[in-house]
Each structure stands twice: as structure tokens, then as C-alpha cells.
Amino acid sequence: MSDDEHYENNANSAGTANDAANEQDRVRPPLLGTEMREATLPDGSQAVVVVRAGTSQDEVDEQAARLRRGAPEAK
């Protein structure tokens, strides 16, 4: 394989990886207005959850506990 062919194959591979990343960006909802917070679960273990910015720590802990139990999110 010549150097030109090798370069072209690598460029095509990189393009495919970039296309996949761009596709993920298009289908992933934006995370503006959210933050990652540490939560303490009822059993004393720790978890990190994504919540709306400004959520109180008590609510963060409650949401993490609901996620651990598998309970549906309260509205």
C-alpha cells in the first residue's frame, strides 16, 4: 500500500468516526440548565446524578433514591 493510499484510508476512517460523533450530537438532547451533583442514598452510599441546576440537595437525594428503587419520577 502506498503512502497516499494509507493516508486516504486513515482520512476515511477519521471521517466515519467524526460522522458518528456528529450524529450523536444531533440526537442527544442538550444539557443546558443541568448539573452533576453528588447524592447520599438512604443506605448511606453515594451516587452522582444529573439534575436541573439549582435543585436543592434534599431533592437531589430524593431523586437519587427514587432512581435506585426504580420508582417512576414524581411530577
C-alpha positions as semicolon CSV with decimal commas, in nm:
position;residue;x (nm);y (nm);z (nm)
1;M;0,000;0,000;0,000
2;S;0,142;0,336;-0,096
3;D;0,167;0,625;0,148
4;D;-0,111;0,805;-0,042
5;E;-0,344;0,505;-0,012
6;H;-0,260;0,470;0,358
7;Y;-0,334;0,839;0,419
8;E;-0,662;0,816;0,228
9;N;-0,774;0,511;0,428
10;N;-0,692;0,685;0,756
11;A;-0,874;1,000;0,646
12;N;-1,182;0,796;0,558
13;S;-1,173;0,621;0,895
14;A;-1,145;0,952;1,078
15;G;-1,433;1,090;0,877
16;T;-1,650;0,796;0,978
17;A;-1,566;0,847;1,346
18;N;-1,641;1,219;1,318
19;D;-1,969;1,146;1,141
20;A;-2,071;0,913;1,425
21;A;-1,984;1,177;1,685
22;N;-2,180;1,441;1,493
23;E;-2,479;1,206;1,471
24;Q;-2,471;1,160;1,849
25;D;-2,466;1,537;1,896
26;R;-2,774;1,571;1,677
27;V;-2,982;1,313;1,865
28;R;-2,858;1,384;2,220
29;P;-3,066;1,650;2,396
30;P;-2,874;1,950;2,521
31;L;-2,773;1,951;2,886
32;L;-2,803;2,326;2,934
33;G;-2,952;2,408;3,270
34;T;-2,837;2,083;3,430
35;E;-2,556;1,990;3,662
36;M;-2,399;1,677;3,806
37;R;-2,449;1,651;4,180
38;E;-2,341;1,408;4,448
39;A;-2,630;1,245;4,634
40;T;-2,647;1,042;4,953
41;L;-2,877;0,741;4,928
42;P;-3,081;0,607;5,224
43;D;-2,829;0,325;5,280
44;G;-2,550;0,583;5,314
45;S;-2,388;0,512;4,978
46;Q;-2,303;0,794;4,740
47;A;-2,417;0,848;4,382
48;V;-2,372;1,113;4,115
49;V;-2,686;1,222;3,932
50;V;-2,774;1,482;3,669
51;V;-3,038;1,727;3,789
52;R;-3,170;2,068;3,693
53;A;-2,940;2,347;3,801
54;G;-3,045;2,496;4,132
55;T;-3,214;2,180;4,266
56;S;-3,195;2,162;4,646
57;Q;-2,973;1,895;4,799
58;D;-3,274;1,728;4,965
59;E;-3,443;1,695;4,625
60;V;-3,121;1,562;4,469
61;D;-3,102;1,294;4,740
62;E;-3,471;1,208;4,692
63;Q;-3,435;1,179;4,313
64;A;-3,132;0,952;4,354
65;A;-3,324;0,732;4,599
66;R;-3,615;0,703;4,351
67;L;-3,372;0,607;4,074
68;R;-3,214;0,341;4,296
69;R;-3,558;0,197;4,382
70;G;-3,661;0,209;4,018
71;A;-3,966;0,415;4,109
72;P;-4,116;0,642;3,843
73;E;-4,024;1,007;3,864
74;A;-4,273;1,222;4,055
75;K;-4,420;1,513;3,860
